[in-house]
Amino acid sequence: MLDYISVQQASDKWEISKRRIQKLCEENRIDGAVHFGRAWAIPKGAPKPVDGRLKENRKKD
Protein backbone atom coordinates (compact mmCIF):
# COMPACT_ATOMS: atom_id res chain seq x y z
CA MET A 1 0.00 0.00 0.00
CA LEU A 2 2.98 2.30 -0.35
CA ASP A 3 1.67 3.72 -3.62
CA TYR A 4 -1.60 4.84 -2.04
CA ILE A 5 -2.69 7.49 0.46
CA SER A 6 -5.72 7.62 2.75
CA VAL A 7 -8.66 9.99 2.50
CA GLN A 8 -7.21 11.95 5.45
CA GLN A 9 -3.85 12.35 3.71
CA ALA A 10 -5.55 13.45 0.46
CA SER A 11 -7.65 15.91 2.45
CA ASP A 12 -4.53 17.48 3.96
CA LYS A 13 -2.72 17.49 0.59
CA TRP A 14 -5.58 19.02 -1.46
CA GLU A 15 -7.03 21.16 1.34
CA ILE A 16 -10.60 19.90 0.95
CA SER A 17 -12.80 17.99 3.38
CA LYS A 18 -12.60 14.24 3.93
CA ARG A 19 -16.28 13.91 3.04
CA ARG A 20 -15.72 15.70 -0.28
CA ILE A 21 -12.89 13.29 -1.12
CA GLN A 22 -15.11 10.31 -0.26
CA LYS A 23 -17.82 11.72 -2.53
CA LEU A 24 -15.31 12.22 -5.37
CA CYS A 25 -14.21 8.60 -4.97
CA GLU A 26 -17.83 7.39 -5.03
CA GLU A 27 -18.40 9.35 -8.25
CA ASN A 28 -15.25 7.82 -9.84
CA ARG A 29 -13.69 11.28 -10.24
CA ILE A 30 -10.34 10.23 -8.76
CA ASP A 31 -8.56 7.89 -11.18
CA GLY A 32 -7.28 4.71 -9.59
CA ALA A 33 -9.12 5.10 -6.27
CA VAL A 34 -9.90 1.72 -4.73
CA HIS A 35 -12.56 0.89 -2.13
CA PHE A 36 -11.52 -1.51 0.66
CA GLY A 37 -14.46 -2.22 2.97
CA ARG A 38 -15.24 1.19 4.45
CA ALA A 39 -11.99 2.89 3.41
CA TRP A 40 -10.69 4.38 0.16
CA ALA A 41 -7.12 4.08 -1.13
CA ILE A 42 -6.07 6.92 -3.43
CA PRO A 43 -2.98 6.72 -5.67
CA LYS A 44 -0.19 9.00 -4.42
CA GLY A 45 0.24 10.73 -7.78
CA ALA A 46 -3.47 11.29 -8.43
CA PRO A 47 -4.17 14.91 -9.38
CA LYS A 48 -6.76 16.92 -7.47
CA PRO A 49 -10.04 16.70 -9.42
CA VAL A 50 -11.32 19.89 -10.98
CA ASP A 51 -14.21 21.41 -9.05
CA GLY A 52 -17.08 21.60 -11.55
CA ARG A 53 -19.10 23.66 -9.09
CA LEU A 54 -16.89 26.69 -9.79
CA LYS A 55 -17.92 28.81 -12.76
CA GLU A 56 -14.42 29.03 -14.26
CA ASN A 57 -14.15 25.21 -14.31
CA ARG A 58 -17.44 24.50 -16.08
CA LYS A 59 -17.50 23.18 -19.62
CA LYS A 60 -18.50 25.76 -22.20
CA ASP A 61 -21.33 24.76 -24.51
PDB file with one MODEL, atoms N, CA, C and O in Angstrom:
MODEL        1
ATOM      1  N   MET A   1       0.815  -1.203   0.000  1.00  0.00           N
ATOM      2  CA  MET A   1       0.000   0.000   0.000  1.00  0.00           C
ATOM      3  C   MET A   1       0.858   1.267   0.000  1.00  0.00           C
ATOM      4  O   MET A   1       0.370   2.347   0.332  1.00  0.00           O
ATOM      5  N   LEU A   2       2.103   1.141  -0.362  1.00  0.00           N
ATOM      6  CA  LEU A   2       2.975   2.305  -0.350  1.00  0.00           C
ATOM      7  C   LEU A   2       2.681   3.288  -1.474  1.00  0.00           C
ATOM      8  O   LEU A   2       3.088   4.447  -1.402  1.00  0.00           O
ATOM      9  N   ASP A   3       1.982   2.842  -2.506  1.00  0.00           N
ATOM     10  CA  ASP A   3       1.669   3.720  -3.622  1.00  0.00           C
ATOM     11  C   ASP A   3       0.337   4.426  -3.457  1.00  0.00           C
ATOM     12  O   ASP A   3      -0.120   5.114  -4.370  1.00  0.00           O
ATOM     13  N   TYR A   4      -0.292   4.260  -2.295  1.00  0.00           N
ATOM     14  CA  TYR A   4      -1.597   4.844  -2.041  1.00  0.00           C
ATOM     15  C   TYR A   4      -1.572   5.709  -0.792  1.00  0.00           C
ATOM     16  O   TYR A   4      -0.732   5.531   0.090  1.00  0.00           O
ATOM     17  N   ILE A   5      -2.514   6.656  -0.732  1.00  0.00           N
ATOM     18  CA  ILE A   5      -2.687   7.487   0.458  1.00  0.00           C
ATOM     19  C   ILE A   5      -4.134   7.341   0.931  1.00  0.00           C
ATOM     20  O   ILE A   5      -5.003   6.899   0.179  1.00  0.00           O
ATOM     21  N   SER A   6      -4.375   7.711   2.168  1.00  0.00           N
ATOM     22  CA  SER A   6      -5.717   7.625   2.747  1.00  0.00           C
ATOM     23  C   SER A   6      -6.523   8.877   2.397  1.00  0.00           C
ATOM     24  O   SER A   6      -5.990   9.848   1.860  1.00  0.00           O
ATOM     25  N   VAL A   7      -7.790   8.833   2.706  1.00  0.00           N
ATOM     26  CA  VAL A   7      -8.662   9.990   2.503  1.00  0.00           C
ATOM     27  C   VAL A   7      -8.154  11.165   3.341  1.00  0.00           C
ATOM     28  O   VAL A   7      -8.150  12.304   2.875  1.00  0.00           O
ATOM     29  N   GLN A   8      -7.726  10.889   4.577  1.00  0.00           N
ATOM     30  CA  GLN A   8      -7.207  11.948   5.448  1.00  0.00           C
ATOM     31  C   GLN A   8      -5.971  12.610   4.841  1.00  0.00           C
ATOM     32  O   GLN A   8      -5.850  13.835   4.853  1.00  0.00           O
ATOM     33  N   GLN A   9      -5.063  11.807   4.315  1.00  0.00           N
ATOM     34  CA  GLN A   9      -3.846  12.352   3.708  1.00  0.00           C
ATOM     35  C   GLN A   9      -4.178  13.169   2.458  1.00  0.00           C
ATOM     36  O   GLN A   9      -3.579  14.220   2.232  1.00  0.00           O
ATOM     37  N   ALA A  10      -5.125  12.698   1.645  1.00  0.00           N
ATOM     38  CA  ALA A  10      -5.546  13.448   0.460  1.00  0.00           C
ATOM     39  C   ALA A  10      -6.215  14.755   0.870  1.00  0.00           C
ATOM     40  O   ALA A  10      -6.027  15.784   0.220  1.00  0.00           O
ATOM     41  N   SER A  11      -6.993  14.715   1.944  1.00  0.00           N
ATOM     42  CA  SER A  11      -7.653  15.910   2.450  1.00  0.00           C
ATOM     43  C   SER A  11      -6.625  16.968   2.859  1.00  0.00           C
ATOM     44  O   SER A  11      -6.784  18.148   2.545  1.00  0.00           O
ATOM     45  N   ASP A  12      -5.592  16.549   3.546  1.00  0.00           N
ATOM     46  CA  ASP A  12      -4.529  17.478   3.957  1.00  0.00           C
ATOM     47  C   ASP A  12      -3.768  18.007   2.740  1.00  0.00           C
ATOM     48  O   ASP A  12      -3.433  19.190   2.680  1.00  0.00           O
ATOM     49  N   LYS A  13      -3.500  17.140   1.784  1.00  0.00           N
ATOM     50  CA  LYS A  13      -2.722  17.494   0.588  1.00  0.00           C
ATOM     51  C   LYS A  13      -3.480  18.477  -0.307  1.00  0.00           C
ATOM     52  O   LYS A  13      -2.908  19.459  -0.780  1.00  0.00           O
ATOM     53  N   TRP A  14      -4.779  18.207  -0.538  1.00  0.00           N
ATOM     54  CA  TRP A  14      -5.577  19.017  -1.464  1.00  0.00           C
ATOM     55  C   TRP A  14      -6.354  20.123  -0.779  1.00  0.00           C
ATOM     56  O   TRP A  14      -6.967  20.954  -1.450  1.00  0.00           O
ATOM     57  N   GLU A  15      -6.340  20.147   0.550  1.00  0.00           N
ATOM     58  CA  GLU A  15      -7.026  21.163   1.340  1.00  0.00           C
ATOM     59  C   GLU A  15      -8.530  21.213   1.060  1.00  0.00           C
ATOM     60  O   GLU A  15      -9.112  22.283   0.881  1.00  0.00           O
ATOM     61  N   ILE A  16      -9.146  20.016   1.028  1.00  0.00           N
ATOM     62  CA  ILE A  16     -10.597  19.901   0.950  1.00  0.00           C
ATOM     63  C   ILE A  16     -11.037  18.874   1.987  1.00  0.00           C
ATOM     64  O   ILE A  16     -10.213  18.116   2.499  1.00  0.00           O
ATOM     65  N   SER A  17     -12.318  18.847   2.295  1.00  0.00           N
ATOM     66  CA  SER A  17     -12.800  17.992   3.380  1.00  0.00           C
ATOM     67  C   SER A  17     -12.698  16.499   3.045  1.00  0.00           C
ATOM     68  O   SER A  17     -12.679  16.102   1.880  1.00  0.00           O
ATOM     69  N   LYS A  18     -12.634  15.693   4.101  1.00  0.00           N
ATOM     70  CA  LYS A  18     -12.599  14.239   3.928  1.00  0.00           C
ATOM     71  C   LYS A  18     -13.871  13.761   3.247  1.00  0.00           C
ATOM     72  O   LYS A  18     -13.823  12.888   2.380  1.00  0.00           O
ATOM     73  N   ARG A  19     -15.007  14.326   3.632  1.00  0.00           N
ATOM     74  CA  ARG A  19     -16.278  13.911   3.038  1.00  0.00           C
ATOM     75  C   ARG A  19     -16.318  14.209   1.547  1.00  0.00           C
ATOM     76  O   ARG A  19     -16.846  13.415   0.768  1.00  0.00           O
ATOM     77  N   ARG A  20     -15.764  15.351   1.144  1.00  0.00           N
ATOM     78  CA  ARG A  20     -15.722  15.705  -0.284  1.00  0.00           C
ATOM     79  C   ARG A  20     -14.871  14.691  -1.047  1.00  0.00           C
ATOM     80  O   ARG A  20     -15.227  14.294  -2.157  1.00  0.00           O
ATOM     81  N   ILE A  21     -13.765  14.277  -0.468  1.00  0.00           N
ATOM     82  CA  ILE A  21     -12.893  13.287  -1.121  1.00  0.00           C
ATOM     83  C   ILE A  21     -13.620  11.956  -1.245  1.00  0.00           C
ATOM     84  O   ILE A  21     -13.536  11.298  -2.282  1.00  0.00           O
ATOM     85  N   GLN A  22     -14.335  11.554  -0.194  1.00  0.00           N
ATOM     86  CA  GLN A  22     -15.110  10.314  -0.265  1.00  0.00           C
ATOM     87  C   GLN A  22     -16.150  10.401  -1.382  1.00  0.00           C
ATOM     88  O   GLN A  22     -16.344   9.439  -2.125  1.00  0.00           O
ATOM     89  N   LYS A  23     -16.809  11.530  -1.500  1.00  0.00           N
ATOM     90  CA  LYS A  23     -17.818  11.717  -2.534  1.00  0.00           C
ATOM     91  C   LYS A  23     -17.180  11.659  -3.924  1.00  0.00           C
ATOM     92  O   LYS A  23     -17.745  11.058  -4.837  1.00  0.00           O
ATOM     93  N   LEU A  24     -16.017  12.272  -4.089  1.00  0.00           N
ATOM     94  CA  LEU A  24     -15.309  12.223  -5.369  1.00  0.00           C
ATOM     95  C   LEU A  24     -14.931  10.785  -5.728  1.00  0.00           C
ATOM     96  O   LEU A  24     -15.004  10.391  -6.892  1.00  0.00           O
ATOM     97  N   CYS A  25     -14.533  10.016  -4.740  1.00  0.00           N
ATOM     98  CA  CYS A  25     -14.208   8.599  -4.965  1.00  0.00           C
ATOM     99  C   CYS A  25     -15.459   7.833  -5.387  1.00  0.00           C
ATOM    100  O   CYS A  25     -15.410   7.042  -6.329  1.00  0.00           O
ATOM    101  N   GLU A  26     -16.572   8.060  -4.703  1.00  0.00           N
ATOM    102  CA  GLU A  26     -17.829   7.386  -5.034  1.00  0.00           C
ATOM    103  C   GLU A  26     -18.275   7.702  -6.456  1.00  0.00           C
ATOM    104  O   GLU A  26     -18.859   6.850  -7.127  1.00  0.00           O
ATOM    105  N   GLU A  27     -18.005   8.915  -6.919  1.00  0.00           N
ATOM    106  CA  GLU A  27     -18.403   9.354  -8.252  1.00  0.00           C
ATOM    107  C   GLU A  27     -17.359   8.999  -9.311  1.00  0.00           C
ATOM    108  O   GLU A  27     -17.485   9.410 -10.465  1.00  0.00           O
ATOM    109  N   ASN A  28     -16.325   8.237  -8.926  1.00  0.00           N
ATOM    110  CA  ASN A  28     -15.245   7.822  -9.839  1.00  0.00           C
ATOM    111  C   ASN A  28     -14.540   9.015 -10.474  1.00  0.00           C
ATOM    112  O   ASN A  28     -14.160   8.957 -11.643  1.00  0.00           O
ATOM    113  N   ARG A  29     -14.363  10.091  -9.720  1.00  0.00           N
ATOM    114  CA  ARG A  29     -13.695  11.277 -10.244  1.00  0.00           C
ATOM    115  C   ARG A  29     -12.223  11.322  -9.872  1.00  0.00           C
ATOM    116  O   ARG A  29     -11.506  12.231 -10.289  1.00  0.00           O
ATOM    117  N   ILE A  30     -11.761  10.343  -9.085  1.00  0.00           N
ATOM    118  CA  ILE A  30     -10.341  10.226  -8.763  1.00  0.00           C
ATOM    119  C   ILE A  30      -9.859   8.926  -9.407  1.00  0.00           C
ATOM    120  O   ILE A  30     -10.222   7.835  -8.968  1.00  0.00           O
ATOM    121  N   ASP A  31      -9.038   9.054 -10.449  1.00  0.00           N
ATOM    122  CA  ASP A  31      -8.556   7.890 -11.184  1.00  0.00           C
ATOM    123  C   ASP A  31      -7.728   6.981 -10.291  1.00  0.00           C
ATOM    124  O   ASP A  31      -6.821   7.432  -9.593  1.00  0.00           O
ATOM    125  N   GLY A  32      -8.050   5.703 -10.323  1.00  0.00           N
ATOM    126  CA  GLY A  32      -7.277   4.709  -9.591  1.00  0.00           C
ATOM    127  C   GLY A  32      -7.677   4.525  -8.141  1.00  0.00           C
ATOM    128  O   GLY A  32      -7.075   3.707  -7.445  1.00  0.00           O
ATOM    129  N   ALA A  33      -8.673   5.258  -7.659  1.00  0.00           N
ATOM    130  CA  ALA A  33      -9.116   5.104  -6.268  1.00  0.00           C
ATOM    131  C   ALA A  33      -9.760   3.731  -6.097  1.00  0.00           C
ATOM    132  O   ALA A  33     -10.539   3.284  -6.940  1.00  0.00           O
ATOM    133  N   VAL A  34      -9.417   3.069  -4.986  1.00  0.00           N
ATOM    134  CA  VAL A  34      -9.903   1.716  -4.727  1.00  0.00           C
ATOM    135  C   VAL A  34     -10.626   1.691  -3.386  1.00  0.00           C
ATOM    136  O   VAL A  34     -10.174   2.295  -2.413  1.00  0.00           O
ATOM    137  N   HIS A  35     -11.751   0.988  -3.346  1.00  0.00           N
ATOM    138  CA  HIS A  35     -12.557   0.891  -2.132  1.00  0.00           C
ATOM    139  C   HIS A  35     -12.246  -0.419  -1.415  1.00  0.00           C
ATOM    140  O   HIS A  35     -12.395  -1.491  -2.001  1.00  0.00           O
ATOM    141  N   PHE A  36     -11.817  -0.348  -0.163  1.00  0.00           N
ATOM    142  CA  PHE A  36     -11.522  -1.514   0.664  1.00  0.00           C
ATOM    143  C   PHE A  36     -12.438  -1.482   1.878  1.00  0.00           C
ATOM    144  O   PHE A  36     -12.155  -0.773   2.844  1.00  0.00           O
ATOM    145  N   GLY A  37     -13.527  -2.236   1.845  1.00  0.00           N
ATOM    146  CA  GLY A  37     -14.461  -2.216   2.970  1.00  0.00           C
ATOM    147  C   GLY A  37     -15.070  -0.842   3.130  1.00  0.00           C
ATOM    148  O   GLY A  37     -15.854  -0.405   2.288  1.00  0.00           O
ATOM    149  N   ARG A  38     -14.717  -0.155   4.206  1.00  0.00           N
ATOM    150  CA  ARG A  38     -15.236   1.193   4.454  1.00  0.00           C
ATOM    151  C   ARG A  38     -14.228   2.283   4.128  1.00  0.00           C
ATOM    152  O   ARG A  38     -14.526   3.464   4.309  1.00  0.00           O
ATOM    153  N   ALA A  39     -13.051   1.919   3.656  1.00  0.00           N
ATOM    154  CA  ALA A  39     -11.986   2.893   3.407  1.00  0.00           C
ATOM    155  C   ALA A  39     -11.662   2.993   1.919  1.00  0.00           C
ATOM    156  O   ALA A  39     -11.880   2.055   1.152  1.00  0.00           O
ATOM    157  N   TRP A  40     -11.137   4.149   1.532  1.00  0.00           N
ATOM    158  CA  TRP A  40     -10.686   4.377   0.163  1.00  0.00           C
ATOM    159  C   TRP A  40      -9.169   4.482   0.154  1.00  0.00           C
ATOM    160  O   TRP A  40      -8.566   5.038   1.072  1.00  0.00           O
ATOM    161  N   ALA A  41      -8.560   3.937  -0.900  1.00  0.00           N
ATOM    162  CA  ALA A  41      -7.120   4.082  -1.129  1.00  0.00           C
ATOM    163  C   ALA A  41      -6.966   4.894  -2.409  1.00  0.00           C
ATOM    164  O   ALA A  41      -7.501   4.529  -3.456  1.00  0.00           O
ATOM    165  N   ILE A  42      -6.235   5.991  -2.315  1.00  0.00           N
ATOM    166  CA  ILE A  42      -6.074   6.924  -3.432  1.00  0.00           C
ATOM    167  C   ILE A  42      -4.613   6.895  -3.889  1.00  0.00           C
ATOM    168  O   ILE A  42      -3.710   7.014  -3.061  1.00  0.00           O
ATOM    169  N   PRO A  43      -4.369   6.738  -5.197  1.00  0.00           N
ATOM    170  CA  PRO A  43      -2.978   6.721  -5.674  1.00  0.00           C
ATOM    171  C   PRO A  43      -2.242   8.000  -5.267  1.00  0.00           C
ATOM    172  O   PRO A  43      -2.805   9.094  -5.310  1.00  0.00           O
ATOM    173  N   LYS A  44      -0.981   7.846  -4.872  1.00  0.00           N
ATOM    174  CA  LYS A  44      -0.190   9.000  -4.422  1.00  0.00           C
ATOM    175  C   LYS A  44      -0.112  10.102  -5.461  1.00  0.00           C
ATOM    176  O   LYS A  44      -0.195  11.282  -5.122  1.00  0.00           O
ATOM    177  N   GLY A  45       0.045   9.733  -6.719  1.00  0.00           N
ATOM    178  CA  GLY A  45       0.237  10.727  -7.775  1.00  0.00           C
ATOM    179  C   GLY A  45      -1.048  11.234  -8.397  1.00  0.00           C
ATOM    180  O   GLY A  45      -1.001  11.971  -9.382  1.00  0.00           O
ATOM    181  N   ALA A  46      -2.193  10.862  -7.850  1.00  0.00           N
ATOM    182  CA  ALA A  46      -3.468  11.293  -8.433  1.00  0.00           C
ATOM    183  C   ALA A  46      -3.610  12.808  -8.327  1.00  0.00           C
ATOM    184  O   ALA A  46      -3.386  13.382  -7.262  1.00  0.00           O
ATOM    185  N   PRO A  47      -3.981  13.455  -9.434  1.00  0.00           N
ATOM    186  CA  PRO A  47      -4.174  14.910  -9.376  1.00  0.00           C
ATOM    187  C   PRO A  47      -5.486  15.257  -8.683  1.00  0.00           C
ATOM    188  O   PRO A  47      -6.429  14.466  -8.677  1.00  0.00           O
ATOM    189  N   LYS A  48      -5.532  16.439  -8.107  1.00  0.00           N
ATOM    190  CA  LYS A  48      -6.760  16.921  -7.468  1.00  0.00           C
ATOM    191  C   LYS A  48      -7.810  17.122  -8.559  1.00  0.00           C
ATOM    192  O   LYS A  48      -7.548  17.815  -9.542  1.00  0.00           O
ATOM    193  N   PRO A  49      -8.995  16.527  -8.401  1.00  0.00           N
ATOM    194  CA  PRO A  49     -10.038  16.698  -9.419  1.00  0.00           C
ATOM    195  C   PRO A  49     -10.478  18.151  -9.531  1.00  0.00           C
ATOM    196  O   PRO A  49     -10.491  18.892  -8.549  1.00  0.00           O
ATOM    197  N   VAL A  50     -10.834  18.537 -10.740  1.00  0.00           N
ATOM    198  CA  VAL A  50     -11.324  19.892 -10.984  1.00  0.00           C
ATOM    199  C   VAL A  50     -12.698  20.029 -10.350  1.00  0.00           C
ATOM    200  O   VAL A  50     -13.527  19.124 -10.450  1.00  0.00           O
ATOM    201  N   ASP A  51     -12.937  21.153  -9.702  1.00  0.00           N
ATOM    202  CA  ASP A  51     -14.215  21.407  -9.045  1.00  0.00           C
ATOM    203  C   ASP A  51     -15.191  21.998 -10.056  1.00  0.00           C
ATOM    204  O   ASP A  51     -15.119  23.184 -10.377  1.00  0.00           O
ATOM    205  N   GLY A  52     -16.111  21.160 -10.560  1.00  0.00           N
ATOM    206  CA  GLY A  52     -17.077  21.599 -11.550  1.00  0.00           C
ATOM    207  C   GLY A  52     -18.109  22.560 -11.012  1.00  0.00           C
ATOM    208  O   GLY A  52     -18.872  23.149 -11.777  1.00  0.00           O
ATOM    209  N   ARG A  53     -18.142  22.727  -9.686  1.00  0.00           N
ATOM    210  CA  ARG A  53     -19.097  23.660  -9.087  1.00  0.00           C
ATOM    211  C   ARG A  53     -18.672  25.105  -9.304  1.00  0.00           C
ATOM    212  O   ARG A  53     -19.502  26.010  -9.222  1.00  0.00           O
ATOM    213  N   LEU A  54     -17.387  25.336  -9.580  1.00  0.00           N
ATOM    214  CA  LEU A  54     -16.892  26.691  -9.790  1.00  0.00           C
ATOM    215  C   LEU A  54     -17.116  27.111 -11.237  1.00  0.00           C
ATOM    216  O   LEU A  54     -16.886  26.327 -12.158  1.00  0.00           O
ATOM    217  N   LYS A  55     -17.558  28.329 -11.433  1.00  0.00           N
ATOM    218  CA  LYS A  55     -17.922  28.811 -12.761  1.00  0.00           C
ATOM    219  C   LYS A  55     -16.758  28.718 -13.750  1.00  0.00           C
ATOM    220  O   LYS A  55     -16.971  28.350 -14.906  1.00  0.00           O
ATOM    221  N   GLU A  56     -15.555  29.038 -13.332  1.00  0.00           N
ATOM    222  CA  GLU A  56     -14.418  29.026 -14.259  1.00  0.00           C
ATOM    223  C   GLU A  56     -14.009  27.615 -14.683  1.00  0.00           C
ATOM    224  O   GLU A  56     -13.256  27.458 -15.645  1.00  0.00           O
ATOM    225  N   ASN A  57     -14.492  26.590 -13.984  1.00  0.00           N
ATOM    226  CA  ASN A  57     -14.147  25.207 -14.313  1.00  0.00           C
ATOM    227  C   ASN A  57     -15.235  24.484 -15.102  1.00  0.00           C
ATOM    228  O   ASN A  57     -15.056  23.324 -15.474  1.00  0.00           O
ATOM    229  N   ARG A  58     -16.341  25.141 -15.360  1.00  0.00           N
ATOM    230  CA  ARG A  58     -17.445  24.496 -16.082  1.00  0.00           C
ATOM    231  C   ARG A  58     -17.125  24.405 -17.558  1.00  0.00           C
ATOM    232  O   ARG A  58     -16.417  25.242 -18.119  1.00  0.00           O
ATOM    233  N   LYS A  59     -17.675  23.348 -18.183  1.00  0.00           N
ATOM    234  CA  LYS A  59     -17.497  23.183 -19.623  1.00  0.00           C
ATOM    235  C   LYS A  59     -18.343  24.229 -20.335  1.00  0.00           C
ATOM    236  O   LYS A  59     -19.468  24.528 -19.934  1.00  0.00           O
ATOM    237  N   LYS A  60     -17.771  24.777 -21.402  1.00  0.00           N
ATOM    238  CA  LYS A  60     -18.502  25.765 -22.195  1.00  0.00           C
ATOM    239  C   LYS A  60     -19.252  25.045 -23.303  1.00  0.00           C
ATOM    240  O   LYS A  60     -18.691  24.188 -23.987  1.00  0.00           O
ATOM    241  N   ASP A  61     -20.511  25.393 -23.478  1.00  0.00           N
ATOM    242  CA  ASP A  61     -21.333  24.756 -24.512  1.00  0.00           C
ATOM    243  C   ASP A  61     -21.260  25.517 -25.806  1.00  0.00           C
ATOM    244  O   ASP A  61     -21.890  25.125 -26.788  1.00  0.00           O
TER     245      ASP A  61
ENDMDL
END
